[in-house]
């Protein structure tokens, strides 16, 4: 298993770069590295990230409350999703 994380500057939002890069990483994870599951998450209010994960086939797994985000000096609610190799292959 592994985790997929991403961040992109606002100047590059809306260009489809994250979905394109994530698709390539998922291909590598499942085809080359033989991962069984890829985990990914987003924070409350980040609907763009949530939507990317939905488009890629990730399914909701659980929510974590009061997640410390030291780089932002904030505490947030996080939502964790997963994509299994089986589901990924079915979507291909």
C-alpha positions in Angstrom: 0.0 0.0 0.0 1.0 3.6 -0.5 -0.3 7.1 -0.3 -0.9 9.7 -3.1 -0.5 13.3 -2.1 -0.5 16.4 -4.3 -0.3 20.2 -4.1 -0.3 22.7 -6.9 -0.1 26.5 -6.9 -3.2 28.6 -7.6 -1.7 29.9 -10.9 -2.0 26.3 -12.3 -5.5 25.4 -11.0 -8.1 24.3 -13.5 -5.7 23.0 -16.1 -6.1 19.3 -15.4 -2.5 18.9 -14.3 -3.2 17.1 -11.1 -5.6 14.5 -12.6 -3.1 13.8 -15.4 -0.2 13.4 -13.0 -2.2 11.3 -10.6 -3.3 8.9 -13.4 0.4 8.4 -14.3 1.3 7.7 -10.7 -1.6 5.3 -10.2 -0.5 3.4 -13.4 3.0 3.2 -11.9 1.7 2.1 -8.4 -0.6 -0.6 -9.7 1.2 -1.8 -12.8 4.9 -1.5 -12.0 5.1 -1.5 -8.2 2.2 -4.0 -7.7 0.5 -2.0 -5.0 -2.8 -3.4 -3.7 -4.2 -0.1 -2.4 -3.5 3.6 -2.8 -4.7 6.0 -0.1 -5.4 9.7 -0.6 -7.1 12.4 1.4 -8.4 16.0 1.4 -9.4 18.5 4.0 -12.9 19.9 4.6 -13.7 22.7 2.1 -11.2 21.5 -0.6 -13.9 20.4 -3.0 -11.4 20.5 -6.0 -9.3 17.8 -4.4 -12.3 15.8 -3.4 -13.5 16.0 -7.0 -10.1 14.9 -8.4 -10.3 11.8 -6.2 -13.8 11.0 -7.2 -12.8 11.2 -10.9 -9.9 8.9 -10.3 -12.1 6.3 -8.7 -11.2 6.7 -5.1 -13.9 5.7 -2.6 -14.5 7.3 0.8 -13.0 5.3 3.8 -13.1 7.5 6.9 -13.0 11.0 8.4 -10.5 12.2 11.0 -11.3 15.1 13.2 -8.9 17.7 14.6 -6.0 17.0 12.3 -3.0 19.2 13.1 -1.6 20.9 10.0 1.6 22.5 11.4 2.7 24.1 8.1 -0.5 26.1 8.0 -0.8 26.5 11.8 -4.3 25.1 11.6 -6.4 22.2 12.9 -8.7 20.7 10.2 -11.0 17.8 9.5 -9.6 15.3 7.0 -11.3 12.8 4.8 -9.5 9.7 3.7 -10.2 7.7 0.5 -8.8 4.6 -1.1 -8.4 3.0 -4.5 -7.7 -0.7 -4.8 -5.8 -2.3 -7.6 -8.9 -4.4 -8.4 -11.2 -1.3 -8.7 -8.5 0.6 -10.7 -8.2 -2.3 -13.2 -12.0 -2.5 -13.6 -12.0 1.2 -14.5 -9.4 0.8 -17.2 
